[in-house]
Amino acid sequence: MYDERMGSGKTALIVHGGALKSAYAGGFISKLGILGIRAFDYVVGTSASVGNVAYYATGQYEDIRNVWIETIGGNLDFVSVRRWLAGRPPFDVPYLLEVIRRKTPLDVGRMSESASTVLLPMYNYKKKRHEYFSNRDRDARERIWDALTVGMTVHGEHIVCKGEDCYVDTEIEPYAIYRDSPFRDAQHVLIVTNHVVLDFDVQKKLGNWLFRTIQNGHFPLEVIELLKRRSAITRRNLALLDDFCKERDVLIHSPSQSVGIRPWTLVDGGKENIRHLFHEGERAAERVVRGSESRELMGTLISRSKVLEARKYVTRIDALVS
């Protein structure tokens, strides 16, 4: 169980992306919240999982389900082959985000008041560095949707620029977040990935090649060069993840080999496949939390979650009294 005397004792939930496969992580972390693990010292989301962790941090667990199963899985109007043939991005991310904002609005106020520090990494390709959105930032309410857009960068039109700073999805350099990360003082860590294999296997290489073939002409040269070297970058940065895990109590959860997304999901609507992924994530979370294999870590995470939630309410009461 969590003990304040155990060093910092801080906890972290790190959720990696994976395009539509991120429905799995959505199911997993929404079930975590339902089962009582509602707060970590740090909640980190990359790529397509930035939305997952944003809704998790606000306690909108049912909305995570609605976004994946109803909004994305039930209506893939944001995907269009005609747009691609016309030289436009095949994924209309602004349209998708607008639908999400209308149907399942994120409670930005609750995010700012969350018991967890939310960190959404973004890659600034102009300055060649990874930067973080945080719900503790003064301008968090204004910047959150920029951070969500950057997490879904699949075309040059989706790049978010602020003055001389231009941002794309942090997963352009997979696992780079484990280098000098702002959550490095966390001692008890749950990492959720949507890929069975963490390395750049044949399937990922094919996907990366297809992505570059379709989208190459729509990105600046700095981004294209990184995409070309993504396989080598992944292998190099896996060492960062290994080093991060050596000094901490870490559980890396990946889906089983049988859980996957069909290649034609984007063509046929894929609602049942996305629903399957989401439910598999939910079932996996229940097995992890209730299972004996990681019982000590789960007990620590549950206890720390209660401490953080209690602190949040004490802080809120103090603010009202003063």
Salt bridges, closest charged atoms under 4 A:
ASP3 OD2 - ARG5 NH2 2.82
GLU4 OE2 - ARG304 NH1 3.90
GLU4 OE2 - ARG311 NH2 2.92
ASP41 OD1 - ARG304 NH2 2.70
GLU62 OE2 - ARG65 NE 3.64
GLU70 OE1 - LYS271 NZ 3.88
ASP92 OD2 - ARG83 NH1 3.66
GLU113 OE1 - ARG316 NH2 3.71
GLU131 OE2 - ARG129 NE 2.64
ASP137 OD2 - ARG143 NH1 3.16
ASP146 OD2 - LYS162 NZ 3.03
GLU157 OE2 - ARG88 NE 3.04
ASP165 OD1 - LYS127 NZ 2.93
GLU171 OE2 - HIS16 ND1 3.02
GLU173 OE1 - HIS130 NE2 2.77
GLU173 OE2 - ARG236 NH2 4.00
ASP185 OD2 - LYS10 NZ 3.03
GLU225 OE2 - LYS228 NZ 3.49
ASP243 OD1 - LYS246 NZ 3.66
ASP249 OD2 - HIS188 ND1 3.56
ASP268 OD2 - ARG262 NH2 2.65
GLU272 OE2 - ARG275 NE 3.80
GLU280 OE2 - ARG283 NH2 2.96
GLU282 OE2 - ARG65 NH2 2.60
GLU282 OE1 - HIS279 ND1 2.85
GLU286 OE1 - LYS31 NZ 3.99
GLU286 OE2 - ARG290 NE 3.02
GLU309 OE2 - LYS312 NZ 3.76
